[in-house]
Amino acid sequence: MKVAFLGPEGTFTEEAALAFLKALGKSDEAELVGYSTVTDAIEATTKGEADKAVVPIENSVEGSVNATLDALAFESDLVIEREMVMPIRHALIVSPKADLSKIRAIVSHPQATAQCRRYLAEHFPNVPIEAANSTAEAVARAAEDPTLAAVGTKLAAELYGAIFAEVNIEDYQDNKTRFVLLGREPAAPTGKDKTSLVCFIHKDQPGSLLSILQEFAFRYINLTKIQSRPTKKVLGEYYFFIDLEGHKDDDNVVAALKCLACKLRAVRVLGSYPMS
């Protein structure tokens, strides 16, 4: 079994992929394949180049990973099979030859540097920040260039021969990221499930969102997340991404989805899966 993830080796997503495989008892059966972006990992799995994909979908500090939401809504027929919430601990990582007073740039994935904004502003106030596709890619660059410092993982530092200048530099100590396992095998109900779906309205008009929310409120279905995202067609036109408590096969969820299908242009269930 091939599992695609946001690579290269040493990313938080690789750590999440390993944790998923361990929980499923498939650590010895799987081959992890790193891709340079979330979209690439999802696309490869959609095309059948990998059997599963592990990608980040939400962070407690910076919110949703929009690339994941949009890929699931528009570019893939994969379903969410599992979710996992993991604590995120960032480190400032440099080459063994680095001099912190001569660092010319901080490099990392934009989500990572955003989660360490206060630390970077205090300790490197005039140093520009450069974007990388992943924290591991950033660490690999810093390991080769002593004028760069990376925000990344301890695992990446060990893999690429870099060292820690400082650990636990995240602004919020309860920083967590939610990862999802994508595939083509819908999960059976467990009694403690979550369902993710996207809703497309016919047109923007007063009460459009209310008409969606009423179906869940009437049936006492708790929503754990709701977010609007552009449909990428017309300025000001949005779809709604929703997480709710319950499985798509639960009677109350079935009834809500049936009523929404009559009201909306489209409703698509992205998966029902055990709640982390």
LOBA-73654 format. One record per atom (N, C-alpha, C): residue in one letter; z, x, y. Coordinates in steps of 0.2 Angstrom, whole numbers, padded with zeros to 4 digits, always signed. Layout:
! residues N
AZXY/...
END
This chain:
! residues 276
M+0000+0004-0006/M+0000+0000+0000/M+0000+0004+0006/K-0005+0003+0011/K-0005+0007+0017/K-0002+0003+0023/V+0002+0006+0027/V+0006+0003+0032/V+0004+0006+0039/A+0001+0003+0043/A-0001+0005+0050/A+0005+0005+0054/F+0005+0010+0059/F+0011+0010+0064/F+0009+0013+0070/L+0012+0012+0075/L+0011+0016+0082/L+0013+0023+0081/G+0008+0028+0080/G+0010+0034+0079/G+0009+0039+0085/P+0009+0045+0084/P+0009+0049+0077/P+0016+0049+0074/E+0017+0054+0069/E+0024+0054+0066/E+0029+0055+0072/G+0035+0052+0071/G+0041+0053+0075/G+0042+0048+0080/T+0038+0042+0080/T+0039+0037+0085/T+0045+0032+0082/F+0048+0028+0087/F+0053+0023+0085/F+0049+0018+0080/T+0043+0017+0081/T+0039+0013+0076/T+0039+0015+0069/E+0038+0022+0068/E+0038+0025+0062/E+0045+0024+0059/E+0050+0025+0062/E+0057+0024+0060/E+0058+0016+0058/A+0055+0012+0062/A+0056+0004+0060/A+0052+0003+0053/A+0046+0006+0053/A+0042+0005+0047/A+0045+0008+0040/L+0049+0013+0041/L+0053+0016+0035/L+0058+0011+0034/A+0061+0008+0039/A+0067+0004+0038/A+0065-0003+0034/F+0059-0005+0036/F+0056-0011+0033/F+0055-0010+0026/L+0051-0004+0024/L+0050-0003+0017/L+0056-0002+0013/K+0061+0001+0016/K+0067+0002+0012/K+0070-0005+0011/A+0070-0009+0016/A+0073-0016+0015/A+0069-0020+0010/L+0063-0019+0009/L+0059-0022+0004/L+0058-0019-0002/G+0061-0013-0003/G+0061-0009-0009/G+0055-0006-0011/K+0051-0004-0006/K+0044-0002-0007/K+0043+0005-0004/S+0048+0009-0003/S+0048+0015+0000/S+0043+0020-0004/D+0044+0020-0010/D+0040+0024-0014/D+0033+0022-0015/E+0031+0016-0013/E+0024+0013-0015/E+0020+0014-0009/A+0022+0015-0003/A+0018+0015+0003/A+0016+0021+0006/E+0011+0021+0009/E+0008+0027+0013/E+0008+0024+0021/L+0011+0028+0025/L+0011+0027+0032/L+0005+0030+0036/V+0002+0026+0040/V-0004+0028+0043/V-0003+0027+0051/G-0002+0033+0055/G-0001+0032+0062/G-0008+0030+0066/Y-0007+0026+0071/Y-0013+0025+0075/Y-0010+0026+0082/S-0015+0027+0087/S-0013+0030+0093/S-0011+0024+0098/T-0013+0018+0097/T-0010+0012+0101/T-0008+0006+0096/V-0004+0002+0099/V-0002-0004+0095/V-0009-0008+0093/T-0013-0009+0098/T-0019-0013+0097/T-0023-0010+0091/D-0024-0003+0091/D-0027+0000+0085/D-0024-0001+0079/A-0017-0001+0078/A-0014-0002+0072/A-0015-0009+0070/I-0015-0014+0074/I-0016-0021+0072/I-0023-0022+0070/E-0028-0019+0074/E-0035-0020+0072/E-0037-0017+0066/A-0034-0011+0064/A-0035-0008+0057/A-0033-0013+0052/T-0027-0016+0053/T-0024-0020+0047/T-0028-0027+0047/T-0031-0029+0053/T-0035-0035+0053/T-0041-0034+0049/K-0044-0028+0050/K-0050-0026+0046/K-0049-0024+0039/G-0043-0023+0037/G-0042-0022+0030/G-0041-0014+0028/E-0041-0010+0034/E-0040-0003+0033/E-0033-0002+0031/A-0028-0006+0032/A-0021-0006+0030/A-0019-0012+0028/D-0014-0012+0024/D-0011-0019+0021/D-0006-0022+0025/K-0003-0018+0029/K+0003-0021+0034/K+0002-0017+0040/A+0005-0019+0045/A+0006-0016+0052/A+0013-0017+0054/V+0016-0012+0057/V+0023-0012+0060/V+0022-0010+0068/V+0024-0015+0072/V+0023-0014+0079/V+0029-0017+0083/P+0030-0014+0089/P+0035-0017+0093/P+0033-0023+0097/I+0037-0028+0098/I+0035-0034+0101/I+0040-0036+0107/E+0046-0033+0107/E+0050-0035+0113/E+0056-0029+0113/N+0058-0028+0119/N+0063-0023+0121/N+0068-0027+0125/S+0075-0025+0124/S+0080-0029+0128/S+0080-0027+0135/V+0077-0021+0137/V+0077-0019+0144/V+0071-0021+0147/E+0065-0020+0144/E+0059-0020+0148/E+0055-0027+0146/G+0058-0030+0141/G+0055-0037+0139/G+0049-0036+0134/S+0044-0040+0134/S+0039-0041+0129/S+0034-0035+0129/V+0032-0033+0123/V+0026-0028+0123/V+0020-0032+0123/N+0017-0033+0129/N+0011-0037+0130/N+0005-0036+0126/A+0004-0030+0124/A-0002-0028+0120/A-0001-0031+0113/T+0005-0031+0111/T+0006-0035+0104/T+0005-0042+0105/L+0008-0045+0110/L+0007-0053+0110/L+0000-0054+0111/D-0004-0051+0115/D-0011-0053+0116/D-0015-0051+0110/A-0014-0046+0106/A-0018-0044+0100/A-0016-0050+0095/L-0010-0052+0094/L-0009-0058+0090/L-0012-0064+0092/A-0012-0065+0098/A-0015-0072+0101/A-0022-0072+0101/F-0026-0066+0102/F-0033-0067+0103/F-0037-0062+0098/E-0034-0057+0095/E-0038-0053+0091/E-0037-0052+0084/S-0032-0056+0081/S-0030-0055+0074/S-0028-0061+0071/D-0029-0062+0064/D-0027-0067+0060/D-0021-0066+0056/L-0018-0060+0057/L-0012-0058+0054/L-0006-0062+0056/V-0001-0063+0051/V+0005-0066+0053/V+0011-0062+0053/I+0016-0064+0056/I+0022-0060+0056/I+0026-0062+0050/E+0028-0057+0046/E+0031-0058+0039/E+0039-0056+0040/R+0040-0052+0044/R+0048-0050+0045/R+0049-0047+0052/E+0055-0047+0054/E+0057-0044+0061/E+0063-0040+0059/M+0064-0035+0064/M+0069-0030+0063/M+0071-0028+0070/V+0078-0028+0072/V+0080-0026+0078/V+0083-0019+0077/M+0081-0014+0081/M+0084-0008+0080/M+0087-0005+0087/P+0092-0002+0087/P+0095+0002+0093/P+0090+0007+0095/I+0089+0008+0101/I+0085+0014+0104/I+0089+0019+0108/R+0088+0025+0106/R+0092+0030+0109/R+0087+0036+0111/H+0086+0037+0118/H+0081+0041+0120/H+0084+0048+0122/A+0080+0053+0121/A+0082+0060+0122/A+0077+0063+0127/L+0080+0068+0131/L+0075+0072+0135/L+0073+0078+0131/I+0067+0079+0130/I+0065+0084+0125/I+0060+0089+0128/V+0061+0095+0127/V+0057+0101+0130/V+0056+0106+0125/S+0051+0111+0127/S+0050+0116+0123/S+0056+0121+0123/P+0057+0125+0118/P+0062+0130+0118/P+0061+0135+0124/K+0055+0136+0126/K+0054+0141+0132/K+0055+0137+0139/A+0056+0131+0139/A+0056+0127+0145/A+0062+0129+0150/D+0061+0129+0156/D+0066+0130+0162/D+0066+0123+0165/L+0072+0119+0165/L+0072+0113+0168/L+0071+0113+0175/S+0072+0118+0179/S+0071+0118+0186/S+0063+0119+0187/K+0059+0120+0182/K+0052+0121+0183/K+0048+0116+0180/I+0051+0110+0178/I+0047+0105+0175/I+0043+0102+0180/R+0036+0101+0179/R+0031+0098+0183/R+0030+0091+0182/A+0032+0088+0176/A+0030+0081+0175/A+0035+0079+0169/I+0036+0073+0169/I+0040+0069+0163/I+0034+0065+0160/V+0034+0066+0153/V+0029+0062+0150/V+0032+0058+0144/S+0029+0052+0143/S+0031+0047+0138/S+0027+0041+0138/H+0029+0037+0133/H+0026+0030+0134/H+0029+0026+0139/P+0025+0022+0143/P+0028+0019+0149/P+0034+0015+0148/Q+0035+0012+0142/Q+0041+0008+0140/Q+0047+0012+0140/A+0046+0018+0137/A+0052+0023+0136/A+0054+0026+0143/T+0049+0028+0147/T+0052+0030+0154/T+0055+0025+0158/A+0052+0018+0157/A+0055+0013+0161/A+0062+0012+0159/Q+0064+0013+0152/Q+0071+0012+0150/Q+0075+0017+0152/C+0073+0023+0155/C+0077+0028+0157/C+0076+0029+0165/R+0074+0024+0168/R+0072+0025+0175/R+0078+0028+0179/R+0084+0026+0179/R+0089+0028+0183/R+0091+0035+0181/Y+0091+0037+0175/Y+0092+0044+0173/Y+0087+0049+0176/L+0080+0047+0176/L+0075+0051+0178/L+0075+0052+0186/A+0077+0046+0189/A+0077+0046+0196/A+0083+0051+0199/E+0088+0051+0195/E+0094+0055+0197/E+0093+0062+0196/H+0090+0064+0190/H+0089+0071+0188/H+0083+0074+0190/F+0078+0070+0191/F+0071+0073+0192/F+0068+0068+0197/P+0071+0068+0203/P+0068+0063+0208/P+0061+0064+0211/N+0059+0070+0211/N+0052+0072+0214/N+0047+0074+0209/V+0049+0073+0202/V+0044+0075+0197/V+0040+0069+0195/P+0034+0069+0195/P+0029+0063+0193/P+0030+0062+0185/I+0029+0056+0184/I+0029+0053+0177/I+0022+0052+0174/E+0020+0055+0169/E+0014+0054+0166/E+0014+0049+0159/A+0010+0045+0158/A+0010+0041+0153/A+0007+0044+0147/A+0010+0042+0141/A+0007+0044+0134/A+0006+0038+0130/N+0002+0038+0125/N+0001+0033+0120/N+0008+0031+0116/S+0012+0036+0115/S+0018+0035+0111/S+0023+0041+0113/T+0029+0039+0111/T+0034+0045+0113/T+0033+0051+0109/A+0031+0050+0103/A+0029+0056+0098/A+0024+0060+0101/E+0019+0057+0104/E+0013+0061+0107/E+0016+0065+0113/A+0020+0062+0117/A+0023+0065+0122/A+0027+0071+0120/V+0031+0070+0115/V+0035+0076+0112/V+0031+0082+0110/A+0025+0080+0107/A+0021+0085+0104/A+0018+0089+0110/R+0016+0085+0116/R+0014+0089+0121/R+0019+0093+0125/A+0025+0091+0125/A+0030+0095+0128/A+0032+0101+0124/A+0032+0100+0118/A+0033+0106+0113/A+0028+0112+0114/E+0022+0110+0117/E+0017+0115+0118/E+0017+0118+0125/D+0019+0114+0129/D+0019+0115+0137/D+0026+0115+0140/P+0029+0121+0141/P+0036+0122+0144/P+0036+0119+0151/T+0031+0117+0154/T+0032+0114+0161/T+0032+0106+0160/L+0032+0103+0154/L+0033+0096+0153/L+0040+0095+0150/A+0042+0089+0151/A+0048+0086+0148/A+0046+0079+0145/A+0048+0078+0139/A+0046+0071+0136/A+0052+0067+0135/V+0052+0061+0135/V+0057+0056+0133/V+0055+0054+0126/G+0059+0055+0121/G+0057+0053+0115/G+0063+0053+0110/T+0061+0054+0103/T+0066+0053+0098/T+0068+0060+0095/K+0074+0060+0093/K+0077+0066+0089/K+0072+0068+0084/L+0070+0063+0080/L+0065+0064+0074/L+0059+0068+0077/A+0056+0066+0082/A+0050+0069+0085/A+0052+0076+0087/A+0057+0077+0090/A+0059+0084+0092/A+0059+0089+0086/E+0062+0086+0081/E+0063+0090+0074/E+0056+0092+0071/L+0052+0086+0072/L+0045+0087+0069/L+0040+0092+0072/Y+0041+0092+0079/Y+0036+0096+0083/Y+0039+0103+0086/G+0045+0104+0083/G+0048+0111+0085/G+0051+0111+0093/A+0053+0105+0095/A+0056+0105+0102/A+0063+0105+0102/I+0066+0105+0108/I+0074+0105+0108/I+0076+0099+0113/F+0082+0097+0112/F+0085+0092+0116/F+0088+0095+0123/A+0086+0093+0128/A+0089+0095+0135/A+0095+0090+0136/E+0094+0084+0134/E+0100+0079+0135/E+0098+0073+0130/V+0104+0070+0127/V+0103+0065+0123/V+0106+0058+0126/N+0104+0053+0123/N+0106+0046+0126/N+0105+0045+0133/I+0099+0046+0135/I+0098+0046+0143/I+0095+0039+0145/E+0095+0034+0140/E+0093+0027+0142/E+0098+0024+0147/D+0096+0020+0151/D+0100+0017+0156/D+0105+0012+0154/Y+0103+0009+0148/Y+0108+0004+0145/Y+0109+0006+0138/Q+0116+0006+0137/Q+0118+0009+0130/Q+0116+0004+0124/D+0116-0003+0126/D+0114-0008+0121/D+0107-0009+0121/N+0103-0004+0123/N+0095-0004+0122/N+0093-0005+0115/K+0089-0011+0114/K+0087-0012+0107/K+0079-0014+0108/T+0076-0013+0102/T+0069-0015+0102/T+0068-0019+0096/R+0064-0025+0096/R+0062-0029+0091/R+0056-0027+0088/F+0055-0026+0082/F+0049-0024+0078/F+0047-0029+0073/V+0040-0030+0072/V+0038-0035+0067/V+0034-0032+0062/L+0034-0034+0056/L+0030-0032+0051/L+0024-0038+0050/L+0018-0035+0051/L+0012-0040+0051/L+0008-0039+0044/G+0006-0045+0042/G+0002-0045+0035/G-0001-0051+0034/R-0003-0053+0028/R-0006-0059+0026/R-0002-0063+0021/E+0005-0062+0021/E+0009-0065+0016/E+0014-0069+0019/P+0013-0075+0021/P+0018-0079+0024/P+0025-0079+0021/A+0030-0079+0024/A+0037-0079+0021/A+0039-0086+0019/A+0043-0086+0014/A+0046-0093+0012/A+0052-0094+0016/P+0054-0101+0017/P+0060-0102+0020/P+0066-0099+0017/T+0071-0097+0022/T+0077-0094+0019/T+0083-0098+0021/G+0082-0103+0026/G+0087-0107+0029/G+0090-0104+0036/K+0088-0098+0037/K+0089-0095+0044/K+0083-0091+0046/D+0078-0095+0049/D+0072-0092+0050/D+0070-0093+0058/K+0065-0089+0059/K+0062-0089+0066/K+0054-0091+0065/T+0052-0094+0070/T+0044-0096+0070/T+0042-0093+0077/S+0036-0090+0077/S+0033-0088+0083/S+0026-0092+0083/L+0024-0094+0089/L+0018-0098+0090/L+0015-0097+0097/V+0009-0098+0098/V+0006-0098+0104/V+0003-0105+0106/C+0003-0107+0112/C+0001-0114+0114/C-0004-0113+0120/F-0010-0117+0119/F-0015-0117+0124/F-0016-0124+0127/I-0014-0124+0134/I-0015-0131+0137/I-0022-0132+0139/H-0024-0139+0140/H-0031-0141+0141/H-0032-0138+0148/K-0028-0140+0153/K-0028-0138+0160/K-0022-0137+0163/D-0022-0133+0169/D-0016-0132+0173/D-0014-0139+0177/Q-0009-0142+0175/Q-0007-0148+0179/Q+0001-0149+0179/P+0004-0153+0183/P+0011-0154+0183/P+0013-0156+0177/G+0019-0154+0174/G+0022-0156+0168/G+0019-0153+0161/S+0014-0148+0162/S+0011-0146+0156/S+0016-0142+0151/L+0020-0138+0154/L+0025-0135+0151/L+0031-0140+0148/L+0033-0144+0152/L+0038-0149+0151/L+0036-0153+0144/S+0029-0155+0144/S+0027-0159+0138/S+0027-0155+0132/I+0027-0148+0132/I+0028-0144+0126/I+0036-0144+0125/L+0040-0142+0130/L+0047-0142+0128/L+0050-0148+0126/Q+0048-0154+0128/Q+0051-0160+0126/Q+0050-0161+0118/E+0045-0159+0115/E+0044-0160+0108/E+0050-0156+0104/F+0052-0150+0107/F+0057-0146+0104/F+0064-0149+0105/A+0065-0151+0112/A+0071-0154+0114/A+0073-0160+0110/F+0068-0164+0109/F+0069-0171+0106/F+0072-0170+0099/R+0069-0164+0096/R+0071-0163+0089/R+0077-0158+0088/Y+0080-0156+0093/Y+0085-0151+0093/Y+0083-0145+0090/I+0077-0142+0092/I+0075-0136+0090/I+0076-0131+0096/N+0080-0126+0094/N+0082-0121+0099/N+0076-0116+0100/L+0074-0115+0106/L+0069-0109+0108/L+0073-0103+0110/T+0071-0097+0107/T+0074-0091+0108/T+0070-0087+0113/K+0064-0089+0114/K+0060-0085+0119/K+0054-0090+0121/I+0052-0089+0127/I+0046-0092+0130/I+0043-0088+0135/Q+0037-0087+0135/Q+0033-0082+0140/Q+0026-0085+0141/S+0024-0084+0147/S+0017-0086+0149/S+0013-0079+0149/R+0007-0080+0147/R+0003-0074+0147/R-0004-0076+0149/P-0008-0072+0153/P-0015-0074+0155/P-0020-0075+0149/T-0024-0080+0149/T-0029-0081+0144/T-0035-0076+0144/K-0035-0072+0150/K-0040-0067+0151/K-0047-0071+0152/K-0047-0077+0154/K-0053-0080+0155/K-0054-0082+0163/V-0049-0086+0165/V-0049-0088+0172/V-0043-0086+0175/L-0043-0084+0182/L-0037-0082+0185/L-0032-0088+0186/G-0026-0087+0184/G-0021-0093+0185/G-0021-0097+0179/E-0025-0095+0173/E-0025-0099+0167/E-0020-0095+0162/Y-0015-0099+0159/Y-0011-0095+0155/Y-0010-0099+0148/Y-0008-0095+0143/Y-0005-0098+0137/Y+0002-0096+0136/F+0006-0100+0132/F+0013-0099+0131/F+0015-0096+0124/F+0018-0091+0124/F+0021-0088+0118/F+0028-0090+0117/I+0029-0093+0111/I+0036-0096+0110/I+0039-0094+0103/D+0045-0092+0103/D+0049-0091+0097/D+0054-0097+0097/L+0055-0099+0091/L+0060-0105+0090/L+0064-0104+0083/E+0070-0107+0083/E+0074-0106+0077/E+0071-0111+0072/G+0070-0109+0066/G+0067-0114+0061/G+0061-0111+0058/H+0059-0114+0052/H+0053-0112+0048/H+0048-0117+0049/K+0041-0115+0049/K+0036-0120+0051/K+0036-0125+0045/D+0039-0124+0040/D+0039-0130+0035/D+0045-0134+0035/D+0050-0133+0040/D+0055-0137+0041/D+0053-0144+0043/D+0056-0149+0041/D+0053-0156+0043/D+0053-0157+0051/N+0058-0155+0055/N+0058-0156+0062/N+0053-0151+0065/V+0052-0145+0063/V+0047-0141+0065/V+0040-0143+0064/V+0039-0146+0058/V+0032-0149+0056/V+0031-0155+0061/A+0035-0159+0062/A+0034-0165+0066/A+0033-0162+0074/A+0036-0157+0076/A+0035-0155+0083/A+0028-0152+0083/L+0026-0148+0079/L+0019-0145+0079/L+0014-0150+0078/K+0015-0155+0074/K+0010-0161+0074/K+0009-0164+0080/C+0014-0166+0084/C+0014-0169+0091/C+0011-0164+0096/L+0012-0158+0095/L+0009-0153+0100/L+0002-0152+0099/A+0000-0153+0093/A-0008-0152+0091/A-0011-0158+0094/C-0008-0164+0095/C-0011-0169+0099/C-0012-0169+0106/K-0007-0165+0109/K-0006-0164+0116/K-0010-0158+0119/L-0011-0153+0115/L-0013-0146+0118/L-0021-0145+0115/R-0024-0140+0119/R-0030-0138+0117/R-0030-0134+0110/A-0025-0130+0109/A-0024-0127+0103/A-0016-0125+0102/V-0014-0125+0096/V-0007-0122+0094/V-0008-0118+0088/R-0006-0112+0088/R-0007-0107+0083/R+0000-0104+0081/V+0002-0105+0074/V+0008-0102+0072/V+0006-0095+0070/L+0010-0090+0073/L+0009-0083+0071/L+0014-0081+0066/G+0018-0085+0063/G+0022-0083+0057/G+0029-0086+0058/S+0031-0088+0052/S+0039-0090+0051/S+0042-0084+0046/Y+0048-0082+0048/Y+0050-0076+0045/Y+0058-0076+0045/P+0061-0073+0041/P+0069-0072+0041/P+0071-0069+0048/M+0076-0072+0051/M+0079-0070+0057/M+0083-0064+0056/S+0082-0059+0061/S+0085-0053+0060/S+0092-0053+0062/
END
